[in-house]
Amino acid sequence: MAAKKIKEANEEQPVELHCNADISPVWIDDVNIGIRDDDIYFLRLISELPEGACEQYKMMTNKSNLKKIINSLCSALKYYPVPDDKKNNDEA
């Protein structure tokens, strides 16, 4: 298992990341997000196959961690979606 030092966006100290070589990358086409009553978020990563949709991975996290994940994705893509209510105001 290889370890890699990464830096968080707002932290000066590097964080050691332990990579699991046993996990193979998979193609993901969709993500389903469910919210539990205790404010825990359940994410299901889905691949569309000829046989049908296949759940590849599922995870649970809290709102704060999910916001960090979403912000990291948006930052990497340089894409920040606009809320639907703001789109409607701009069109009027």
HTML snippet that shows the backbone in 3Dmol.js (N, CA, C, O; Angstrom):
<script src="https://3Dmol.org/build/3Dmol-min.js"></script>
<div id="view" style="width:600px;height:400px;position:relative"></div>
<script>
const pdb = `
ATOM      1  N   MET A   1       0.851  -1.179   0.000  1.00  0.00           N
ATOM      2  CA  MET A   1       0.000   0.000   0.000  1.00  0.00           C
ATOM      3  C   MET A   1       0.896   1.242   0.000  1.00  0.00           C
ATOM      4  O   MET A   1       1.684   1.429   0.927  1.00  0.00           O
ATOM      5  N   ALA A   2       0.789   2.064  -0.993  1.00  0.00           N
ATOM      6  CA  ALA A   2       1.614   3.260  -1.106  1.00  0.00           C
ATOM      7  C   ALA A   2       0.959   4.420  -0.375  1.00  0.00           C
ATOM      8  O   ALA A   2      -0.265   4.551  -0.366  1.00  0.00           O
ATOM      9  N   ALA A   3       1.772   5.247   0.229  1.00  0.00           N
ATOM     10  CA  ALA A   3       1.264   6.443   0.906  1.00  0.00           C
ATOM     11  C   ALA A   3       1.708   7.656   0.115  1.00  0.00           C
ATOM     12  O   ALA A   3       2.812   7.686  -0.430  1.00  0.00           O
ATOM     13  N   LYS A   4       0.855   8.643   0.055  1.00  0.00           N
ATOM     14  CA  LYS A   4       1.135   9.853  -0.709  1.00  0.00           C
ATOM     15  C   LYS A   4       0.759  11.041   0.153  1.00  0.00           C
ATOM     16  O   LYS A   4      -0.275  11.016   0.821  1.00  0.00           O
ATOM     17  N   LYS A   5       1.573  12.074   0.151  1.00  0.00           N
ATOM     18  CA  LYS A   5       1.263  13.273   0.927  1.00  0.00           C
ATOM     19  C   LYS A   5       0.479  14.236   0.050  1.00  0.00           C
ATOM     20  O   LYS A   5       0.914  14.598  -1.044  1.00  0.00           O
ATOM     21  N   ILE A   6      -0.686  14.645   0.546  1.00  0.00           N
ATOM     22  CA  ILE A   6      -1.516  15.606  -0.168  1.00  0.00           C
ATOM     23  C   ILE A   6      -1.786  16.788   0.755  1.00  0.00           C
ATOM     24  O   ILE A   6      -1.706  16.663   1.977  1.00  0.00           O
ATOM     25  N   LYS A   7      -2.103  17.926   0.168  1.00  0.00           N
ATOM     26  CA  LYS A   7      -2.447  19.107   0.951  1.00  0.00           C
ATOM     27  C   LYS A   7      -3.916  19.412   0.782  1.00  0.00           C
ATOM     28  O   LYS A   7      -4.435  19.443  -0.334  1.00  0.00           O
ATOM     29  N   GLU A   8      -4.583  19.639   1.900  1.00  0.00           N
ATOM     30  CA  GLU A   8      -5.962  20.103   1.856  1.00  0.00           C
ATOM     31  C   GLU A   8      -5.954  21.546   1.374  1.00  0.00           C
ATOM     32  O   GLU A   8      -4.958  22.252   1.530  1.00  0.00           O
ATOM     33  N   ALA A   9      -7.058  21.981   0.790  1.00  0.00           N
ATOM     34  CA  ALA A   9      -7.134  23.326   0.204  1.00  0.00           C
ATOM     35  C   ALA A   9      -6.827  24.416   1.221  1.00  0.00           C
ATOM     36  O   ALA A   9      -6.149  25.388   0.888  1.00  0.00           O
ATOM     37  N   ASN A  10      -7.314  24.277   2.465  1.00  0.00           N
ATOM     38  CA  ASN A  10      -7.157  25.348   3.451  1.00  0.00           C
ATOM     39  C   ASN A  10      -6.157  25.004   4.551  1.00  0.00           C
ATOM     40  O   ASN A  10      -6.128  25.686   5.576  1.00  0.00           O
ATOM     41  N   GLU A  11      -5.343  23.976   4.375  1.00  0.00           N
ATOM     42  CA  GLU A  11      -4.406  23.559   5.405  1.00  0.00           C
ATOM     43  C   GLU A  11      -2.984  23.619   4.883  1.00  0.00           C
ATOM     44  O   GLU A  11      -2.726  23.350   3.709  1.00  0.00           O
ATOM     45  N   GLU A  12      -2.061  23.979   5.771  1.00  0.00           N
ATOM     46  CA  GLU A  12      -0.658  24.040   5.415  1.00  0.00           C
ATOM     47  C   GLU A  12       0.019  22.679   5.568  1.00  0.00           C
ATOM     48  O   GLU A  12       0.921  22.352   4.797  1.00  0.00           O
ATOM     49  N   GLN A  13      -0.407  21.875   6.558  1.00  0.00           N
ATOM     50  CA  GLN A  13       0.218  20.590   6.830  1.00  0.00           C
ATOM     51  C   GLN A  13      -0.242  19.542   5.822  1.00  0.00           C
ATOM     52  O   GLN A  13      -1.442  19.407   5.582  1.00  0.00           O
ATOM     53  N   PRO A  14       0.692  18.796   5.229  1.00  0.00           N
ATOM     54  CA  PRO A  14       0.287  17.722   4.320  1.00  0.00           C
ATOM     55  C   PRO A  14      -0.411  16.600   5.095  1.00  0.00           C
ATOM     56  O   PRO A  14      -0.098  16.344   6.257  1.00  0.00           O
ATOM     57  N   VAL A  15      -1.340  15.951   4.442  1.00  0.00           N
ATOM     58  CA  VAL A  15      -2.066  14.824   5.011  1.00  0.00           C
ATOM     59  C   VAL A  15      -1.592  13.576   4.289  1.00  0.00           C
ATOM     60  O   VAL A  15      -1.497  13.567   3.062  1.00  0.00           O
ATOM     61  N   GLU A  16      -1.292  12.514   5.044  1.00  0.00           N
ATOM     62  CA  GLU A  16      -0.829  11.288   4.411  1.00  0.00           C
ATOM     63  C   GLU A  16      -2.028  10.491   3.903  1.00  0.00           C
ATOM     64  O   GLU A  16      -2.942  10.179   4.667  1.00  0.00           O
ATOM     65  N   LEU A  17      -2.018  10.169   2.631  1.00  0.00           N
ATOM     66  CA  LEU A  17      -3.085   9.405   2.000  1.00  0.00           C
ATOM     67  C   LEU A  17      -2.576   7.996   1.744  1.00  0.00           C
ATOM     68  O   LEU A  17      -1.589   7.807   1.034  1.00  0.00           O
ATOM     69  N   HIS A  18      -3.245   7.012   2.319  1.00  0.00           N
ATOM     70  CA  HIS A  18      -2.874   5.615   2.116  1.00  0.00           C
ATOM     71  C   HIS A  18      -3.718   5.073   0.959  1.00  0.00           C
ATOM     72  O   HIS A  18      -4.936   4.936   1.082  1.00  0.00           O
ATOM     73  N   CYS A  19      -3.072   4.771  -0.146  1.00  0.00           N
ATOM     74  CA  CYS A  19      -3.769   4.279  -1.335  1.00  0.00           C
ATOM     75  C   CYS A  19      -3.958   2.771  -1.235  1.00  0.00           C
ATOM     76  O   CYS A  19      -3.028   2.039  -0.897  1.00  0.00           O
ATOM     77  N   ASN A  20      -5.175   2.313  -1.535  1.00  0.00           N
ATOM     78  CA  ASN A  20      -5.494   0.893  -1.513  1.00  0.00           C
ATOM     79  C   ASN A  20      -5.405   0.364  -2.936  1.00  0.00           C
ATOM     80  O   ASN A  20      -6.303   0.596  -3.745  1.00  0.00           O
ATOM     81  N   ALA A  21      -4.321  -0.349  -3.243  1.00  0.00           N
ATOM     82  CA  ALA A  21      -4.101  -0.869  -4.592  1.00  0.00           C
ATOM     83  C   ALA A  21      -5.085  -1.978  -4.954  1.00  0.00           C
ATOM     84  O   ALA A  21      -5.188  -2.353  -6.122  1.00  0.00           O
ATOM     85  N   ASP A  22      -5.808  -2.507  -3.969  1.00  0.00           N
ATOM     86  CA  ASP A  22      -6.769  -3.578  -4.238  1.00  0.00           C
ATOM     87  C   ASP A  22      -8.070  -3.061  -4.840  1.00  0.00           C
ATOM     88  O   ASP A  22      -8.874  -3.850  -5.336  1.00  0.00           O
ATOM     89  N   ILE A  23      -8.289  -1.751  -4.803  1.00  0.00           N
ATOM     90  CA  ILE A  23      -9.513  -1.176  -5.347  1.00  0.00           C
ATOM     91  C   ILE A  23      -9.269  -0.771  -6.798  1.00  0.00           C
ATOM     92  O   ILE A  23      -8.410   0.062  -7.083  1.00  0.00           O
ATOM     93  N   SER A  24     -10.022  -1.360  -7.697  1.00  0.00           N
ATOM     94  CA  SER A  24      -9.903  -1.020  -9.120  1.00  0.00           C
ATOM     95  C   SER A  24     -10.799   0.167  -9.442  1.00  0.00           C
ATOM     96  O   SER A  24     -11.898   0.270  -8.895  1.00  0.00           O
ATOM     97  N   PRO A  25     -10.354   1.070 -10.321  1.00  0.00           N
ATOM     98  CA  PRO A  25     -11.233   2.158 -10.734  1.00  0.00           C
ATOM     99  C   PRO A  25     -12.402   1.615 -11.561  1.00  0.00           C
ATOM    100  O   PRO A  25     -12.246   0.660 -12.322  1.00  0.00           O
ATOM    101  N   VAL A  26     -13.547   2.224 -11.404  1.00  0.00           N
ATOM    102  CA  VAL A  26     -14.733   1.844 -12.173  1.00  0.00           C
ATOM    103  C   VAL A  26     -15.332   3.090 -12.803  1.00  0.00           C
ATOM    104  O   VAL A  26     -15.160   4.200 -12.299  1.00  0.00           O
ATOM    105  N   TRP A  27     -16.037   2.895 -13.912  1.00  0.00           N
ATOM    106  CA  TRP A  27     -16.726   3.987 -14.601  1.00  0.00           C
ATOM    107  C   TRP A  27     -18.027   4.265 -13.870  1.00  0.00           C
ATOM    108  O   TRP A  27     -18.774   3.338 -13.557  1.00  0.00           O
ATOM    109  N   ILE A  28     -18.308   5.537 -13.595  1.00  0.00           N
ATOM    110  CA  ILE A  28     -19.538   5.940 -12.915  1.00  0.00           C
ATOM    111  C   ILE A  28     -20.327   6.849 -13.850  1.00  0.00           C
ATOM    112  O   ILE A  28     -19.788   7.814 -14.392  1.00  0.00           O
ATOM    113  N   ASP A  29     -21.612   6.532 -14.035  1.00  0.00           N
ATOM    114  CA  ASP A  29     -22.487   7.334 -14.881  1.00  0.00           C
ATOM    115  C   ASP A  29     -23.422   8.232 -14.084  1.00  0.00           C
ATOM    116  O   ASP A  29     -23.896   9.247 -14.594  1.00  0.00           O
ATOM    117  N   ASP A  30     -23.687   7.863 -12.840  1.00  0.00           N
ATOM    118  CA  ASP A  30     -24.696   8.592 -12.075  1.00  0.00           C
ATOM    119  C   ASP A  30     -24.409   8.461 -10.590  1.00  0.00           C
ATOM    120  O   ASP A  30     -23.729   7.531 -10.155  1.00  0.00           O
ATOM    121  N   VAL A  31     -24.927   9.388  -9.830  1.00  0.00           N
ATOM    122  CA  VAL A  31     -24.867   9.314  -8.371  1.00  0.00           C
ATOM    123  C   VAL A  31     -26.260   9.608  -7.830  1.00  0.00           C
ATOM    124  O   VAL A  31     -26.900  10.580  -8.232  1.00  0.00           O
ATOM    125  N   ASN A  32     -26.715   8.774  -6.929  1.00  0.00           N
ATOM    126  CA  ASN A  32     -27.988   8.995  -6.237  1.00  0.00           C
ATOM    127  C   ASN A  32     -27.664   9.407  -4.817  1.00  0.00           C
ATOM    128  O   ASN A  32     -26.819   8.791  -4.167  1.00  0.00           O
ATOM    129  N   ILE A  33     -28.329  10.448  -4.328  1.00  0.00           N
ATOM    130  CA  ILE A  33     -28.081  10.940  -2.972  1.00  0.00           C
ATOM    131  C   ILE A  33     -29.381  10.894  -2.192  1.00  0.00           C
ATOM    132  O   ILE A  33     -30.401  11.430  -2.623  1.00  0.00           O
ATOM    133  N   GLY A  34     -29.329  10.252  -1.045  1.00  0.00           N
ATOM    134  CA  GLY A  34     -30.467  10.203  -0.136  1.00  0.00           C
ATOM    135  C   GLY A  34     -30.086  10.862   1.178  1.00  0.00           C
ATOM    136  O   GLY A  34     -28.929  10.813   1.594  1.00  0.00           O
ATOM    137  N   ILE A  35     -31.065  11.479   1.831  1.00  0.00           N
ATOM    138  CA  ILE A  35     -30.819  12.154   3.105  1.00  0.00           C
ATOM    139  C   ILE A  35     -31.590  11.419   4.192  1.00  0.00           C
ATOM    140  O   ILE A  35     -32.808  11.266   4.105  1.00  0.00           O
ATOM    141  N   ARG A  36     -30.874  10.966   5.215  1.00  0.00           N
ATOM    142  CA  ARG A  36     -31.518  10.283   6.322  1.00  0.00           C
ATOM    143  C   ARG A  36     -32.086  11.306   7.302  1.00  0.00           C
ATOM    144  O   ARG A  36     -31.769  12.493   7.235  1.00  0.00           O
ATOM    145  N   ASP A  37     -32.930  10.823   8.211  1.00  0.00           N
ATOM    146  CA  ASP A  37     -33.536  11.709   9.206  1.00  0.00           C
ATOM    147  C   ASP A  37     -32.507  12.325  10.153  1.00  0.00           C
ATOM    148  O   ASP A  37     -32.753  13.392  10.715  1.00  0.00           O
ATOM    149  N   ASP A  38     -31.369  11.676  10.336  1.00  0.00           N
ATOM    150  CA  ASP A  38     -30.324  12.199  11.234  1.00  0.00           C
ATOM    151  C   ASP A  38     -29.307  13.068  10.493  1.00  0.00           C
ATOM    152  O   ASP A  38     -28.207  13.299  10.994  1.00  0.00           O
ATOM    153  N   ASP A  39     -29.673  13.552   9.293  1.00  0.00           N
ATOM    154  CA  ASP A  39     -28.837  14.451   8.483  1.00  0.00           C
ATOM    155  C   ASP A  39     -27.545  13.794   7.991  1.00  0.00           C
ATOM    156  O   ASP A  39     -26.537  14.469   7.781  1.00  0.00           O
ATOM    157  N   ILE A  40     -27.587  12.494   7.812  1.00  0.00           N
ATOM    158  CA  ILE A  40     -26.481  11.779   7.189  1.00  0.00           C
ATOM    159  C   ILE A  40     -26.864  11.549   5.730  1.00  0.00           C
ATOM    160  O   ILE A  40     -28.006  11.207   5.423  1.00  0.00           O
ATOM    161  N   TYR A  41     -25.901  11.739   4.841  1.00  0.00           N
ATOM    162  CA  TYR A  41     -26.146  11.619   3.410  1.00  0.00           C
ATOM    163  C   TYR A  41     -25.645  10.265   2.911  1.00  0.00           C
ATOM    164  O   TYR A  41     -24.527   9.851   3.215  1.00  0.00           O
ATOM    165  N   PHE A  42     -26.487   9.592   2.148  1.00  0.00           N
ATOM    166  CA  PHE A  42     -26.195   8.272   1.592  1.00  0.00           C
ATOM    167  C   PHE A  42     -25.997   8.438   0.091  1.00  0.00           C
ATOM    168  O   PHE A  42     -26.919   8.853  -0.611  1.00  0.00           O
ATOM    169  N   LEU A  43     -24.815   8.121  -0.405  1.00  0.00           N
ATOM    170  CA  LEU A  43     -24.504   8.265  -1.825  1.00  0.00           C
ATOM    171  C   LEU A  43     -24.339   6.890  -2.453  1.00  0.00           C
ATOM    172  O   LEU A  43     -23.671   6.015  -1.902  1.00  0.00           O
ATOM    173  N   ARG A  44     -24.948   6.718  -3.597  1.00  0.00           N
ATOM    174  CA  ARG A  44     -24.863   5.470  -4.348  1.00  0.00           C
ATOM    175  C   ARG A  44     -24.319   5.826  -5.730  1.00  0.00           C
ATOM    176  O   ARG A  44     -24.922   6.623  -6.449  1.00  0.00           O
ATOM    177  N   LEU A  45     -23.161   5.228  -6.110  1.00  0.00           N
ATOM    178  CA  LEU A  45     -22.540   5.482  -7.403  1.00  0.00           C
ATOM    179  C   LEU A  45     -22.951   4.366  -8.358  1.00  0.00           C
ATOM    180  O   LEU A  45     -22.794   3.184  -8.053  1.00  0.00           O
ATOM    181  N   ILE A  46     -23.477   4.755  -9.515  1.00  0.00           N
ATOM    182  CA  ILE A  46     -24.120   3.834 -10.445  1.00  0.00           C
ATOM    183  C   ILE A  46     -23.418   3.840 -11.806  1.00  0.00           C
ATOM    184  O   ILE A  46     -22.999   4.890 -12.295  1.00  0.00           O
ATOM    185  N   SER A  47     -23.296   2.664 -12.403  1.00  0.00           N
ATOM    186  CA  SER A  47     -22.838   2.522 -13.794  1.00  0.00           C
ATOM    187  C   SER A  47     -23.997   1.984 -14.618  1.00  0.00           C
ATOM    188  O   SER A  47     -24.720   1.091 -14.177  1.00  0.00           O
ATOM    189  N   GLU A  48     -24.169   2.527 -15.807  1.00  0.00           N
ATOM    190  CA  GLU A  48     -25.189   2.027 -16.730  1.00  0.00           C
ATOM    191  C   GLU A  48     -24.546   0.974 -17.629  1.00  0.00           C
ATOM    192  O   GLU A  48     -23.625   1.275 -18.388  1.00  0.00           O
ATOM    193  N   LEU A  49     -25.034  -0.251 -17.537  1.00  0.00           N
ATOM    194  CA  LEU A  49     -24.527  -1.359 -18.328  1.00  0.00           C
ATOM    195  C   LEU A  49     -25.616  -1.850 -19.270  1.00  0.00           C
ATOM    196  O   LEU A  49     -26.789  -1.550 -19.051  1.00  0.00           O
ATOM    197  N   PRO A  50     -25.264  -2.591 -20.305  1.00  0.00           N
ATOM    198  CA  PRO A  50     -26.309  -3.136 -21.200  1.00  0.00           C
ATOM    199  C   PRO A  50     -27.350  -3.956 -20.437  1.00  0.00           C
ATOM    200  O   PRO A  50     -28.516  -4.001 -20.829  1.00  0.00           O
ATOM    201  N   GLU A  51     -26.927  -4.603 -19.350  1.00  0.00           N
ATOM    202  CA  GLU A  51     -27.847  -5.416 -18.556  1.00  0.00           C
ATOM    203  C   GLU A  51     -28.737  -4.567 -17.649  1.00  0.00           C
ATOM    204  O   GLU A  51     -29.739  -5.057 -17.129  1.00  0.00           O
ATOM    205  N   GLY A  52     -28.379  -3.312 -17.462  1.00  0.00           N
ATOM    206  CA  GLY A  52     -29.130  -2.419 -16.584  1.00  0.00           C
ATOM    207  C   GLY A  52     -28.185  -1.652 -15.676  1.00  0.00           C
ATOM    208  O   GLY A  52     -26.964  -1.760 -15.798  1.00  0.00           O
ATOM    209  N   ALA A  53     -28.756  -0.880 -14.770  1.00  0.00           N
ATOM    210  CA  ALA A  53     -27.955  -0.083 -13.845  1.00  0.00           C
ATOM    211  C   ALA A  53     -27.300  -1.004 -12.817  1.00  0.00           C
ATOM    212  O   ALA A  53     -27.911  -1.961 -12.341  1.00  0.00           O
ATOM    213  N   CYS A  54     -26.048  -0.697 -12.485  1.00  0.00           N
ATOM    214  CA  CYS A  54     -25.291  -1.513 -11.538  1.00  0.00           C
ATOM    215  C   CYS A  54     -24.694  -0.598 -10.474  1.00  0.00           C
ATOM    216  O   CYS A  54     -23.955   0.334 -10.792  1.00  0.00           O
ATOM    217  N   GLU A  55     -25.014  -0.863  -9.221  1.00  0.00           N
ATOM    218  CA  GLU A  55     -24.425  -0.104  -8.115  1.00  0.00           C
ATOM    219  C   GLU A  55     -22.962  -0.506  -7.982  1.00  0.00           C
ATOM    220  O   GLU A  55     -22.649  -1.682  -7.794  1.00  0.00           O
ATOM    221  N   GLN A  56     -22.062   0.481  -8.082  1.00  0.00           N
ATOM    222  CA  GLN A  56     -20.632   0.212  -7.998  1.00  0.00           C
ATOM    223  C   GLN A  56     -20.074   0.467  -6.603  1.00  0.00           C
ATOM    224  O   GLN A  56     -19.153  -0.217  -6.155  1.00  0.00           O
ATOM    225  N   TYR A  57     -20.636   1.449  -5.929  1.00  0.00           N
ATOM    226  CA  TYR A  57     -20.107   1.832  -4.625  1.00  0.00           C
ATOM    227  C   TYR A  57     -21.176   2.603  -3.880  1.00  0.00           C
ATOM    228  O   TYR A  57     -21.996   3.287  -4.492  1.00  0.00           O
ATOM    229  N   LYS A  58     -21.172   2.498  -2.572  1.00  0.00           N
ATOM    230  CA  LYS A  58     -22.068   3.320  -1.771  1.00  0.00           C
ATOM    231  C   LYS A  58     -21.314   3.801  -0.547  1.00  0.00           C
ATOM    232  O   LYS A  58     -20.423   3.118  -0.042  1.00  0.00           O
ATOM    233  N   MET A  59     -21.683   4.989  -0.074  1.00  0.00           N
ATOM    234  CA  MET A  59     -21.012   5.563   1.085  1.00  0.00           C
ATOM    235  C   MET A  59     -21.965   6.467   1.843  1.00  0.00           C
ATOM    236  O   MET A  59     -22.986   6.910   1.316  1.00  0.00           O
ATOM    237  N   MET A  60     -21.612   6.727   3.078  1.00  0.00           N
ATOM    238  CA  MET A  60     -22.382   7.635   3.917  1.00  0.00           C
ATOM    239  C   MET A  60     -21.427   8.693   4.459  1.00  0.00           C
ATOM    240  O   MET A  60     -20.267   8.405   4.753  1.00  0.00           O
ATOM    241  N   THR A  61     -21.929   9.921   4.587  1.00  0.00           N
ATOM    242  CA  THR A  61     -21.119  11.000   5.127  1.00  0.00           C
ATOM    243  C   THR A  61     -22.045  12.069   5.698  1.00  0.00           C
ATOM    244  O   THR A  61     -23.261  12.016   5.519  1.00  0.00           O
ATOM    245  N   ASN A  62     -21.453  13.033   6.383  1.00  0.00           N
ATOM    246  CA  ASN A  62     -22.274  14.128   6.909  1.00  0.00           C
ATOM    247  C   ASN A  62     -22.275  15.303   5.918  1.00  0.00           C
ATOM    248  O   ASN A  62     -21.550  15.294   4.924  1.00  0.00           O
ATOM    249  N   LYS A  63     -23.090  16.293   6.206  1.00  0.00           N
ATOM    250  CA  LYS A  63     -23.269  17.425   5.288  1.00  0.00           C
ATOM    251  C   LYS A  63     -21.966  18.191   5.068  1.00  0.00           C
ATOM    252  O   LYS A  63     -21.664  18.592   3.944  1.00  0.00           O
ATOM    253  N   SER A  64     -21.203  18.393   6.124  1.00  0.00           N
ATOM    254  CA  SER A  64     -19.952  19.139   6.010  1.00  0.00           C
ATOM    255  C   SER A  64     -18.972  18.439   5.073  1.00  0.00           C
ATOM    256  O   SER A  64     -18.371  19.083   4.213  1.00  0.00           O
ATOM    257  N   ASN A  65     -18.807  17.130   5.232  1.00  0.00           N
ATOM    258  CA  ASN A  65     -17.897  16.382   4.357  1.00  0.00           C
ATOM    259  C   ASN A  65     -18.413  16.338   2.925  1.00  0.00           C
ATOM    260  O   ASN A  65     -17.625  16.429   1.984  1.00  0.00           O
ATOM    261  N   LEU A  66     -19.731  16.198   2.747  1.00  0.00           N
ATOM    262  CA  LEU A  66     -20.291  16.174   1.402  1.00  0.00           C
ATOM    263  C   LEU A  66     -20.067  17.506   0.690  1.00  0.00           C
ATOM    264  O   LEU A  66     -19.780  17.527  -0.507  1.00  0.00           O
ATOM    265  N   LYS A  67     -20.195  18.609   1.411  1.00  0.00           N
ATOM    266  CA  LYS A  67     -19.915  19.922   0.813  1.00  0.00           C
ATOM    267  C   LYS A  67     -18.462  20.015   0.359  1.00  0.00           C
ATOM    268  O   LYS A  67     -18.185  20.575  -0.702  1.00  0.00           O
ATOM    269  N   LYS A  68     -17.529  19.475   1.145  1.00  0.00           N
ATOM    270  CA  LYS A  68     -16.116  19.484   0.758  1.00  0.00           C
ATOM    271  C   LYS A  68     -15.902  18.651  -0.501  1.00  0.00           C
ATOM    272  O   LYS A  68     -15.158  19.049  -1.398  1.00  0.00           O
ATOM    273  N   ILE A  69     -16.560  17.493  -0.564  1.00  0.00           N
ATOM    274  CA  ILE A  69     -16.448  16.623  -1.734  1.00  0.00           C
ATOM    275  C   ILE A  69     -16.969  17.337  -2.976  1.00  0.00           C
ATOM    276  O   ILE A  69     -16.318  17.338  -4.020  1.00  0.00           O
ATOM    277  N   ILE A  70     -18.146  17.944  -2.855  1.00  0.00           N
ATOM    278  CA  ILE A  70     -18.751  18.652  -3.987  1.00  0.00           C
ATOM    279  C   ILE A  70     -17.887  19.831  -4.405  1.00  0.00           C
ATOM    280  O   ILE A  70     -17.704  20.070  -5.598  1.00  0.00           O
ATOM    281  N   ASN A  71     -17.356  20.566  -3.444  1.00  0.00           N
ATOM    282  CA  ASN A  71     -16.495  21.706  -3.764  1.00  0.00           C
ATOM    283  C   ASN A  71     -15.227  21.246  -4.481  1.00  0.00           C
ATOM    284  O   ASN A  71     -14.769  21.909  -5.412  1.00  0.00           O
ATOM    285  N   SER A  72     -14.656  20.116  -4.055  1.00  0.00           N
ATOM    286  CA  SER A  72     -13.466  19.581  -4.723  1.00  0.00           C
ATOM    287  C   SER A  72     -13.772  19.207  -6.170  1.00  0.00           C
ATOM    288  O   SER A  72     -12.981  19.494  -7.068  1.00  0.00           O
ATOM    289  N   LEU A  73     -14.927  18.564  -6.396  1.00  0.00           N
ATOM    290  CA  LEU A  73     -15.323  18.210  -7.757  1.00  0.00           C
ATOM    291  C   LEU A  73     -15.513  19.462  -8.616  1.00  0.00           C
ATOM    292  O   LEU A  73     -15.021  19.531  -9.742  1.00  0.00           O
ATOM    293  N   CYS A  74     -16.230  20.449  -8.076  1.00  0.00           N
ATOM    294  CA  CYS A  74     -16.474  21.687  -8.832  1.00  0.00           C
ATOM    295  C   CYS A  74     -15.170  22.411  -9.131  1.00  0.00           C
ATOM    296  O   CYS A  74     -14.979  22.926 -10.233  1.00  0.00           O
ATOM    297  N   SER A  75     -14.273  22.451  -8.152  1.00  0.00           N
ATOM    298  CA  SER A  75     -12.991  23.114  -8.341  1.00  0.00           C
ATOM    299  C   SER A  75     -12.168  22.414  -9.429  1.00  0.00           C
ATOM    300  O   SER A  75     -11.558  23.077 -10.267  1.00  0.00           O
ATOM    301  N   ALA A  76     -12.152  21.090  -9.417  1.00  0.00           N
ATOM    302  CA  ALA A  76     -11.389  20.341 -10.419  1.00  0.00           C
ATOM    303  C   ALA A  76     -11.948  20.566 -11.821  1.00  0.00           C
ATOM    304  O   ALA A  76     -11.196  20.636 -12.793  1.00  0.00           O
ATOM    305  N   LEU A  77     -13.279  20.678 -11.919  1.00  0.00           N
ATOM    306  CA  LEU A  77     -13.931  20.875 -13.218  1.00  0.00           C
ATOM    307  C   LEU A  77     -14.004  22.340 -13.643  1.00  0.00           C
ATOM    308  O   LEU A  77     -14.304  22.652 -14.795  1.00  0.00           O
ATOM    309  N   LYS A  78     -13.725  23.234 -12.689  1.00  0.00           N
ATOM    310  CA  LYS A  78     -13.928  24.676 -12.911  1.00  0.00           C
ATOM    311  C   LYS A  78     -15.362  24.928 -13.358  1.00  0.00           C
ATOM    312  O   LYS A  78     -15.616  25.692 -14.288  1.00  0.00           O
ATOM    313  N   TYR A  79     -16.295  24.267 -12.672  1.00  0.00           N
ATOM    314  CA  TYR A  79     -17.723  24.357 -12.974  1.00  0.00           C
ATOM    315  C   TYR A  79     -18.490  24.458 -11.667  1.00  0.00           C
ATOM    316  O   TYR A  79     -18.445  23.551 -10.837  1.00  0.00           O
ATOM    317  N   TYR A  80     -19.189  25.563 -11.492  1.00  0.00           N
ATOM    318  CA  TYR A  80     -19.996  25.778 -10.303  1.00  0.00           C
ATOM    319  C   TYR A  80     -21.441  25.979 -10.742  1.00  0.00           C
ATOM    320  O   TYR A  80     -21.788  27.040 -11.260  1.00  0.00           O
ATOM    321  N   PRO A  81     -22.287  24.972 -10.539  1.00  0.00           N
ATOM    322  CA  PRO A  81     -23.682  25.065 -10.992  1.00  0.00           C
ATOM    323  C   PRO A  81     -24.414  26.220 -10.308  1.00  0.00           C
ATOM    324  O   PRO A  81     -24.100  26.598  -9.180  1.00  0.00           O
ATOM    325  N   VAL A  82     -25.380  26.757 -11.011  1.00  0.00           N
ATOM    326  CA  VAL A  82     -26.215  27.845 -10.496  1.00  0.00           C
ATOM    327  C   VAL A  82     -27.533  27.241 -10.015  1.00  0.00           C
ATOM    328  O   VAL A  82     -28.139  26.446 -10.733  1.00  0.00           O
ATOM    329  N   PRO A  83     -27.994  27.606  -8.800  1.00  0.00           N
ATOM    330  CA  PRO A  83     -29.281  27.080  -8.323  1.00  0.00           C
ATOM    331  C   PRO A  83     -30.413  27.423  -9.282  1.00  0.00           C
ATOM    332  O   PRO A  83     -30.382  28.463  -9.939  1.00  0.00           O
ATOM    333  N   ASP A  84     -31.413  26.546  -9.360  1.00  0.00           N
ATOM    334  CA  ASP A  84     -32.539  26.737 -10.277  1.00  0.00           C
ATOM    335  C   ASP A  84     -33.261  28.050 -10.036  1.00  0.00           C
ATOM    336  O   ASP A  84     -33.684  28.695 -10.996  1.00  0.00           O
ATOM    337  N   ASP A  85     -33.418  28.473  -8.770  1.00  0.00           N
ATOM    338  CA  ASP A  85     -34.139  29.719  -8.500  1.00  0.00           C
ATOM    339  C   ASP A  85     -33.389  30.927  -9.041  1.00  0.00           C
ATOM    340  O   ASP A  85     -34.020  31.901  -9.451  1.00  0.00           O
ATOM    341  N   LYS A  86     -32.053  30.892  -9.054  1.00  0.00           N
ATOM    342  CA  LYS A  86     -31.281  31.992  -9.619  1.00  0.00           C
ATOM    343  C   LYS A  86     -31.389  32.004 -11.144  1.00  0.00           C
ATOM    344  O   LYS A  86     -31.436  33.072 -11.754  1.00  0.00           O
ATOM    345  N   LYS A  87     -31.428  30.806 -11.767  1.00  0.00           N
ATOM    346  CA  LYS A  87     -31.599  30.741 -13.224  1.00  0.00           C
ATOM    347  C   LYS A  87     -32.922  31.373 -13.627  1.00  0.00           C
ATOM    348  O   LYS A  87     -32.980  32.124 -14.601  1.00  0.00           O
ATOM    349  N   ASN A  88     -33.985  31.076 -12.887  1.00  0.00           N
ATOM    350  CA  ASN A  88     -35.309  31.615 -13.201  1.00  0.00           C
ATOM    351  C   ASN A  88     -35.346  33.132 -13.062  1.00  0.00           C
ATOM    352  O   ASN A  88     -36.006  33.803 -13.856  1.00  0.00           O
ATOM    353  N   ASN A  89     -34.650  33.687 -12.068  1.00  0.00           N
ATOM    354  CA  ASN A  89     -34.605  35.133 -11.883  1.00  0.00           C
ATOM    355  C   ASN A  89     -33.839  35.815 -13.009  1.00  0.00           C
ATOM    356  O   ASN A  89     -34.204  36.909 -13.438  1.00  0.00           O
ATOM    357  N   ASP A  90     -32.776  35.169 -13.489  1.00  0.00           N
ATOM    358  CA  ASP A  90     -31.979  35.757 -14.569  1.00  0.00           C
ATOM    359  C   ASP A  90     -32.727  35.765 -15.899  1.00  0.00           C
ATOM    360  O   ASP A  90     -32.502  36.640 -16.736  1.00  0.00           O
ATOM    361  N   GLU A  91     -33.625  34.783 -16.094  1.00  0.00           N
ATOM    362  CA  GLU A  91     -34.375  34.685 -17.352  1.00  0.00           C
ATOM    363  C   GLU A  91     -35.512  35.672 -17.410  1.00  0.00           C
ATOM    364  O   GLU A  91     -35.968  36.027 -18.498  1.00  0.00           O
ATOM    365  N   ALA A  92     -35.988  36.129 -16.248  1.00  0.00           N
ATOM    366  CA  ALA A  92     -37.167  37.022 -16.213  1.00  0.00           C
ATOM    367  C   ALA A  92     -36.836  38.412 -16.669  1.00  0.00           C
ATOM    368  O   ALA A  92     -37.712  39.277 -16.697  1.00  0.00           O
TER     369      ALA A  92
END
`;
const viewer = $3Dmol.createViewer("view");
viewer.addModel(pdb, "pdb");
viewer.setStyle({}, {cartoon: {color: "spectrum"}});
viewer.zoomTo();
viewer.render();
</script>
